[in-house]
Amino acid sequence: MRDNNLDWAHLSFGYIPTDYNVRCTFKDGKWGEIEVSQSETINMHIAATALHYGQEIFEGLKAFRGADGKVRIFRLEENAKRIVESAKGVMMEPVPVELFKKMVVEAVKLNSRFIPPYGSGASLYIRPIELGMSAQIGVNPSTEYVFMVLVTPVGPYFKEGFKPTNICIMREYDRVAPKGTGRWKVGGNYAASLDAGVKAHDLGYSAVLYLDPREKKYVDECGPANFFAIKDGKYITPASESILPSVTNNSIMQLARDMGIAVEERHIPLEELSQIQEAGACGTAAVASPVAEIHDLDNGTKYIVSKDGQPGEITTKLYNRLRAIQLGEEPDTHGWNTIVEGI
Ligand SMILES: *Cc1c(COP(=O)(O)O)cnc(C)c1O
């Protein structure tokens, strides 16, 4: 048995082996039986399309042990639907929503001893992944696919607490093309963002704030997360053909509306950053990470978002509300949680 005697409150956002993963293969035009595996490796053809032509898509979601001891998976259905869109985007076989949900629940159940306890700030990160498996040297979609779900416990994203960080703008990089793969959760998008991301980290920034790849006029994706800002009491977030529709952003927008905050999904011209009172990056890993300053490295402009270095009031409220729903501390009025019975 693998070690689950972990220092829950101090886990990083890394990979810790768990007991099982679940797998399913699409072959001869149909999905097979769900297999439970204890192996951390896969056996694949050296000419598989995932390796040569980037037929690889994934998801990321979390399970939490709640205040009442129950285990909740946050927005399972939304992630199931999104991977279908990603599959269509790069001509892979879509995983049926019901199969996706069943496999995620099974992976969580099988590894329940790795779900961090309530109060630790940690959670069980769930990583569904699909790969094109058949041998092709000509550029063609695969006819065989494998879909797998692995899980790993992860710590609170903010090692130093919920504190704003600085992000930067660098025009010499785009992570995706207009009408390209940015709308889908494709591994290649991450490869395309590594060079800029590592450069930004080396310069002390937590992420790159990309501009729209068509005109470089509007704010786009914030590294591997969606960008949002608070301007005159409104929640604004980019409408763009090149960003991934974040489930977290979608949830925060709903919570904002619930609180009576107006939500605008629209183009955000770069210059508007001088008029915002709060900003943040949102995604499953961190929920919302507040932004202190945005530095435009090409012209030296500095947008000082947080004057006192503290997270903004509305950002903090939204963050706390979402966390409380995930942890079962507040009512789940939108039915976002899937409670996993029997663990
Ligand atoms: C996964 C991801 C996000 C965040 O999406 P969530 O569903 O909120 O986790 C945002 N942008 C990119 C590029 C991503 O890959």
The ligand as an SDF file (V2000), in Angstrom:
LIG
                    3D

 15 15  0  0  0  0  0  0  0  0999 V2000
   -8.0140   24.6550  -17.0510 C   0  0  0  0  0  0  0  0  0  0  0  0
   -7.8240   26.0430  -17.5390 C   0  0  0  0  0  0  0  0  0  0  0  0
   -8.4820   27.1570  -16.9550 C   0  0  0  0  0  0  0  0  0  0  0  0
   -9.3200   27.0480  -15.7240 C   0  0  0  0  0  0  0  0  0  0  0  0
  -10.4760   26.3080  -15.9230 O   0  0  0  0  0  0  0  0  0  0  0  0
  -11.2710   25.7490  -14.6810 P   0  0  0  0  0  0  0  0  0  0  0  0
  -12.3650   24.9590  -15.2890 O   0  0  0  0  0  0  0  0  0  0  0  0
  -11.7670   26.9060  -13.9070 O   0  0  0  0  0  0  0  0  0  0  0  0
  -10.3120   24.9260  -13.8990 O   0  0  0  0  0  0  0  0  0  0  0  0
   -8.2990   28.3930  -17.5240 C   0  0  0  0  0  0  0  0  0  0  0  0
   -7.5010   28.5660  -18.5930 N   0  0  0  0  0  0  0  0  0  0  0  0
   -6.8440   27.5380  -19.1590 C   0  0  0  0  0  0  0  0  0  0  0  0
   -5.9710   27.7950  -20.3200 C   0  0  0  0  0  0  0  0  0  0  0  0
   -6.9860   26.2520  -18.6530 C   0  0  0  0  0  0  0  0  0  0  0  0
   -6.3360   25.2460  -19.2360 O   0  0  0  0  0  0  0  0  0  0  0  0
  1  2  1  0
  2  3  1  0
  2 14  2  0
  3  4  1  0
  3 10  2  0
  4  5  1  0
  5  6  1  0
  6  7  2  0
  6  8  1  0
  6  9  1  0
 10 11  1  0
 11 12  2  0
 12 13  1  0
 12 14  1  0
 14 15  1  0
M  END
$$$$
